[in-house]
Every structure is written in structure tokens, then in C-alpha cells.
Amino acid sequence: MEFTGQDLRSYNGSDSSKPIYIAIKGRVFDVSAGKSFYGPGGAYAMFAGRDASRALAKMSKEEADISASLDGLSEKELGVLADWEKKFEAKYPVVGRIA
């Protein structure tokens, strides 16, 4: 399934009838099983319905870092992102890509 960034936003956990999705490097994961983390009120709710690649790489919850942009990231940060990607792959199904 292909999503636009706007499409993805509607999967942010605010509508309980929809799953919760987070994208990493353009791949969309269904993180509904981690609702306590990614759903409303969860510690990582700000990532729901968005591509959180940059924020995960920088270990940041800052609004400015919640984006797909990898520009200017260090090798260490890219390694951190790769670790997050592996964790998501092991735990959550991929349901699509950002177009």
C-alpha cells in the first residue's frame, strides 16, 4: 500500500477504529500492538502517523526532528536509526510505503 504523508497522518491513534502507523525511511509499520507507547498519551505518541526517521536517529522527541530527512546525520546517528529499524522489523508488520 502507498501512502502520502497526509494519508499517514490519519493513522495517528486519534481514531480508535484505525490502526496506528509509523514510518521509518519511507516504510510504514503498523505499531498498533504498541498502542501504550504510540497511541494517545503514550511516550512516543508524537511519532504516530508520521515518518519518524530523523527523530529516532537523533533519539529526539522534538517536533523539529520528526521528519523523514536524513540530511546531515552523523554515521553514529544513522547507525542508531538502523538499530531502530531492525527493532521495528522484528516487532511490527510493514503495511506499505510513503509515495
C-alpha positions, 0 to 999 in steps of 0.5 A: 500500500502507498501512502502520502504523508497526509494519508499517514497522518490519519493513522495517528491513534486519534481514531480508535477504529484505525490502526496506528502507523509509523514510518521509518525511511519511507516504510510504514509499520503498523505499531498498533500492538504498541498502542501504550507507547504510540497511541494517545498519551503514550511516550512516543505518541508524537511519532504516530502517523508520521515518518519518524526517521530523523527523530529516532536517529537523533533519539529526539522527541522534538517536533523539529526532528520528526521528519523523514530527512536524513540530511546531515546525520552523523554515521553514529546517528544513522547507525542508531536509526538502523538499530531502530529499524531492525527493532521495528522489523522484528516487532511490527508488520510493514503495511506499505510505503510513503509515495 
